[in-house]
């Protein structure tokens, strides 16, 4: 299996697609201004105590207060509390972390009322992004994740991933980390560290230690609260950190800044793979070029078709996701109804595993498969689902089919499920239902070009239109495009874009920055 990553950087958002054998399996889309990411660390204030829940609400600067349970404060909360007071007592010189004294562990049967008070400052990390009406979920157990290691301040243990099976290798890694780890810090060794040399692990440990020291400096030097003291790496780098593997053939990026960021990161973690990071310079939108746009349009939405006319219906409620499997207009198997049901269900298991990763669906997922009478067929379906989900990085649990033919799946949810709307409000009538005659569309475009060139003074620009419209503009011996170029200059470029609706258009300048030339009044 070959994998490649395609990163589309736009002015307001960044989209990341992971393809396996050219099939879209993971997709993430975030505004570039998004700041509440899992892993961010804040110096925040306790806003409200909730004795009944044994929890509190904490102000981290989000519109809704974040939730922190007593048990999530962490065993080392008392150590953090004392050390942070020492750090903030001297604004000029940082109290060395290596000299911090370890305090007794927090009692597991304690109360939030006796541990915290209103207005108290606490160092917290986001473990779950705001979802629906809920604010972020927090923890007091701070950690810094790298590719090979996870650094945990005030924890002296060295733990090795249970996926590393070799006893000899586990012992080697433990001994090695004990010899290089800083005082007062614990380390978790991740699966990909298997077989790595001490120099690679030591280099990453120094980077993680530096992040912790930089966070402490921010706590020491700023009095504003809440205060972001550590920000997770960009989405592009964070995704690569978790999923990067030797099977990657290429990483395509259409932005210089993100390209340099990713290139530097890959050069750091896998110098021999630095050449796979490629700057995309084609005229066609990057997602169109790698057939991502079409897959997004066909993979999201309420109804998802898979093979031979069968389809899934995916519904999302506040409490859970419900998936219904339908055979559709599929022709019946000559082997009978049972074989037909098994074939449809196995296909559904393949597509559903992909959809869970693609949409990042979490919480409880209930799947209504087509009823099957044979116990061995139900077992085969369960095993197929378990095998498909092995590629999923999120923690999950799958139960065998119940007597009603339902499969229950729980999957770790740390951010809102990806919900890409494939149904669009008409961009030409803005939902009113009436538009100018479509035959006049090119005249409308020409008036926009005239305005752009002669009034605004933009001589070089890219006009993105639907592929059908682009074909019409480019057709003929003296095409409409050529006429526009002769009239307005050779800076007029037409780009075919699959993401646009039929009579939708977008203008971009020579630096690929969006130019807003759309006015609702033009539809009247």
N, C-alpha and C positions, 0 to 999 in steps of 0.2 A: 504493500500500500504506500502510495506517495502522498505527501501533504504539501500544500502551499498556502501562504497567507497573503491576502489582498487587503491593503489599507487605503481607504478613500478619505482624504482629509479635505473638508469643505470649510468655508469661512466660519460657520456657526456650529458644525458638528463633525465628529469623526466616526467612521464606520469601519468595522473590522470583520472580515469574512475568512473563515478557515475552511479550506476545501480538502477533501480526502478523495483521491482518484477523480478529481474535478467535480465532485458532488459537495454541495454546501452542507456542512454539519454544525458549524457554530457561527453565530452572527451577533455582533454587539454594536449598538448605535448609541452614542452619548453626545449631549451638547458639550462643546468645548469649555463652557463655563461651569459645568457640573463640578461641585466641590465636595459633596458628601459621599466619598468613596470608602468602601471597606478597606480597613488598614490605616486610615487617617487617625492621628493622635491629637487630642485636644487637652488643654488645661482649662477645665470648665468649672461651673459653679452649681452646687446642689440647689435646685429651685423649689422642690416640694417633696416631703417625706410621705410615704404611703405605708403605715404600719401594718394594715390589713394584708397587703401584698408582700410585706417585708422587702420593699423596694423603694426607689426614689426616682424622681424625674430630674434630669440634668440639662442645663442650658448649654448647648454647643453652638449656638448661633443659627440653628435651623428654625423654621417657622413653628414647628411643633417640638416640644421638649423631648429629649431622648430618654429612653428607659434603661435603668440600671438596677438589676436585682442584687440583693445582698450576697447571694452565692457567687455572683459574677464579679464581686470586688477582688477576688483572688486571695490565695493564702498569704501573699506577701504585702497585703494592703498596709499593714502597720509599718513595714520597712519603708515603703514608698512615702507614707505620710511624714515620717520623721526626716527622711533624706531631703524631701522637697522643701521642708521648712529650713533646713540647713542651706540649701541652694539659694532660696529667696532671701535669706538673712544678709547675704553679702552680694551686692550688685556688681562688684568689680572683679572679684576673684571666685572662680567656680570651685566649690568644695569637691575634691576628687571622689569619683564614684568608687574607686578601689578601697577608700577608707570608710565607706558607708557601713554602718553597723546593722547586722541582721536582727530584726525583732521577732518575737514569737509569732507563729502562724495565727491567722484570724480564726476564731472559733466557728465551726460549721453550724452550730445551733444558736448563734448570736442573733441580735436584732439590729435592724438598720437604724432604729431610734437611738440606741446607745453607741453606735459606731460613727454616725454622721450627724451633722447639724445643718440647718438652713444657712446658705451662703458659703458653706465650706468649699474650698478649692480641691478638686480631685483630678488626677491624671487618668484619662480614659481613652479607649480605642474603639472605633466603630467596627462591629462584627456583622451587622446587618443594615443595609441601606433603608431609607424611608420607603415603606410599601403602603400604598393606598392611604388610609387615614392615620396610619401609625408613623411615629417618628423613628429615628435611628435606634438600633439596639446596641448597647455598650458593654464593654468589659473593662475591669481594672487590671487584668493580666496582660501587660504590654508585651508585644513580640514584634520582631523585625524579620520579615521573610526574605530570603535570598533564593537563588536557584538550588544550591546544595544544602544550605543550612538555615535554621531559624534561631535567632538570638533572643533569649528571654532573660531580661535583667532580674536580679534578686532570686535567681533559681540556680542552684549549683549542680543540678542533675544533667547528665548527658544521655539522651535517649536516641535510639536508632530505629528508623522506620521498620515496621514489622514485615514489610514486603521484601526486605533484604533477608534472605533465608539462610545464607551461609554463616555458620557460627564463627568460623575463622575470620571472615570479613567484618562481621559485627564487632568482634573483639578488637580487630585492627583499628577500625574507625573510632571506637570508644577510647582506646588508648591514645590515639593520635589527637583527638579533640581535647582530651584532658590535658595534654601537654601544651596546647596552644591557646586555649580559651582564656579570656580575661577573668580576673577575680570578680566574684559576686554575680557571675552570669551563668546561665544554663544554656544548653544548645540541643536542638533537635536535628538529627541528621536525616535529610530527605533521601528518598529512594534513588534519585539520580546521582547521589554522591558515591554510589557503589563503584569501587575500583579507581577512584580519583586520587591523585597524588596530594601530598601534604601541602605543596606550594599553592595549588589551586584552592584548597579549602582555607588555608591561612589567609590568602588574598581576599577571599569573600568575607571571612570573619572580620578582617580589619575594616572593610567597607561598612558592614553592619554595625560594628562598634562605633565608627565615625558618625553614623546616622543617629545613634543613641546620644552621643556626646553633643551633636548639633541641636538635638531636641532639648537637652538640658540647658544649653546656652540660651535658647529662646525663652524657656521658663524663667531663667535667671534675669534676663535683661528686659523683659516686657512685663508690664503690670496690667495691661488690658486683658479682661476676661469676658467671654471665652476667647481662647487664643489657639489657633492651629499651630502646633509645634512640630508636627511631621506630616508631610503629605505623601501619600502613596505615589509610586512612579506612574507615568502616564498609562492610559488604558492599553496602548499598543505594547509598551514594554512589559506591563503587568501580565498581559495575556501570554506573551512570549516566554516570560519567566516560568509560567506554570505548565505550558504545553510544548515548549520547544523540544524537539527530538531529532536525532540524526537523519530521519527519513525526509525532513523538509528539503524540498528541491529549490524553492525560491520564496522570497518575501518581496512583494511588489508594493511600492509606495509612491504616491503622486505629489508629495510635498517635501521640499528640501529640509525643513527643520526636523520633521518627524523622521525622515530618511537618515539624517545624521545621528539623531538620538538612538534609533534602532541599530544602526550600523555600529555605533560605539558600544552598545550593550552586547550585541552578538560577538563583536571582536573581543570583548572581555570574557564572556562565558565559553565561547567556542571559536578561537582564532582561526581554525581551519575551515570554518563555515562562513566567514565574513563575506565571501564572494557571492553568497546566495541573496544578500540584500541588494535589491535592484531599484533604481529610480525609474519610475514609469513616466515617459515623455510623449506617449501617443496622443493624437488629437481626439480619438474616441474616448468618452468617459471610461475610467478604469474598470468600474464594475460591469459595464457593457462589454468591454473587451474580453473579460474572463467569464462571461455568461453568468454573473452573479445576480444582476438585476432581474433577469427572467426567472431564476430560481427563487428569489425572494418573493416575487409576485405570485408564483405558483405554490409556495410552501407555507405562506401565512394565510390568515383568514379562518373562518369558521369551518369550511369544508376543505379537506386535503385529499386529493386523488392519489392513489399509488398505482397498483398494477391491474390490468385486465378489467377496468371499470369499477373496481372496489374503491371505497373511500372511507375516511374517518371524519366524524363530526366532533369538533373540540369546543367545549363550552367552559367558560371560566366564571366561577362565582367567588364571593368573598372568602368562603371556607375551603373550597377545593376545586380541582379541575375534573371535568367529566368527559370521557371519550367514548364515543359509540362507534362500533365497527359495522360497516354495511357492505354487502357483496355487490350492490348496485345492479347494473345490467349485465353482469358477468354471465357467460354461458355455463351451463351446468357440466360438471365433470362426468365423464363416462363411467367413472368408478363409483359414483353415487354421491349422496348428499354429505355423508360424513367426510369423505376425502375432499369434497369441495369446501366444506366449512374449515377443515384443517389448513388447506392451502391459503384461503383468505385470511385466516387468523395469523398464520406464520408471516405472511406479507405485512399484516398490520403490526406485528411485533417489531419487524425490521423498521418500518416507517415511524412507529411511535418512539422507539429509542432515539432515532434521529431528531424527531420533533422535540423531545424533552431537552436535548442539548441545544437545539437551534433556538427555541423560545426561552430557554433557561427557566422552564416551568418548575415550581417547587411546591412544598407542602404536601397535601394529600392528592393523589391522582387515582381516580376510579375508572377502570376500563371495562366496558361491556362487550366482551367478545361474542361471536356467534356460538350458540350452544353446541357442544360436542358430547356424544354419548360415551365414547371410549376413554377409560382412565389413562391409557398409555398416550393418547393424543393430547389430553390435557397436560400430562407431565412433559411431553415433548414441547408444547407451547411455553410452559413455565421455564424449561431449560433454555429455550431459544431466547426468551426475554432476558434471562440472567446473563447469557453469553453476550448479547447485544449491548447490555448496560455496562459491561466491563470496560468499555472505552470512555465511560463517563467519569469525569474527575470529581463531581459532586457526590457527597455521601448519600447513599440511597439504600432502601430496603424493599424487597419484593416478596409478596405473599403468593402462594399457589392459588389457583382458581377456587373460588367458593362454590357451594352447591348451586348457586344461582348463576354461575358462569361469569362472575365478576373477579377481576384481578385488582388488588390494592397495592399501590406503590407510594412510598414516601420518599421525597427527595429534598436534599438540603436547599433552603431558599435564603440567599443572602442579598438579593436585589430583586426589584420587581420583574415579573415575567415579561419577556420581550413581546410587545404587542404592536405589530406593524400592520397598519390599516391598508388593505389592498383595494378598498372601495374609496373613491375620491370624490370630493365635492367638485362639480364641474368647474374647471379653472376659467372657462370663458364666459359663463353666465352667473357664476358665484351662487349657484343654487336657485336662481330665479326661473330657469326653464326656457328662457328666450335669449337668442343671440343674433348677432348680425349674420347675414348670409355667409356661409363658409367660403363661397367663391371669392368673397372680398377679403379673405384672411391675409393673402399675400400683399394686398394693397395696405392693409393695416400694419403689417410688418415693415413695409417700405417707409411708411410715414414715421415709424419709430426709428428706423435707421437714419432717415433724413434729420430727425430731431437730435439724434445722438451725435451725428457727424458735424452738422452745420450749426447747431445751437449750443450743445454741451461741449463739443470739441474733441470727442473721443474718436480718433482716426483708425485705431486697430481694436477689433473686438471679435468675440465669438458668439454666434447666435445658435443656441441649442433648440432643436425642434424635434417633433416625433419623427421616427424613421420614414413614414409614408410621406410626410410633408417635405422632409429633406430630399427624398427621391424626386418629388415633383419639382422642387426648386433647382435641382441639379440636372434635370432631364433636358434633352434637346441639344442641337448644334450650337445655338447661342442661348444658353440656359438663362433662367432668371437670375441665378447667382452671378453669371458673367456680366449681365446687364447692370446689376447692382455694383459690381466691382468697377465697371467702366464709369459709372455715374458718381460713386461715392469713394472710390479708391480701392487699392488691393488689400486694404486692411480688413475687408469684410470676409469673415470665415463662417461657413455653415457646418454645424456639428450635429450628427444624428444621435439622439439620446433616448434609450428605451424607457427611462423612468418617467418621461413626460406623457401626459394625456394627448389626445389627437390634435386639439387646437391650442395646446399650451406651448409657451416659449419662454426662454430665459436668456438674458444677455450677460456676458462676462467680459471684463477688460483683458488687456494683454497679460496681466499678472494673475489671471484666473479669479479675480474678485467679482462677486455678483453685482450687477447693476440693476436696480429696481426700475423697470420701465412699464410696470403694470398699473393700470388705473381702472377701477371698477366702472367709471363713467363710460368707458369705451363699449360696454355691453348694452348700453341703453339706446 
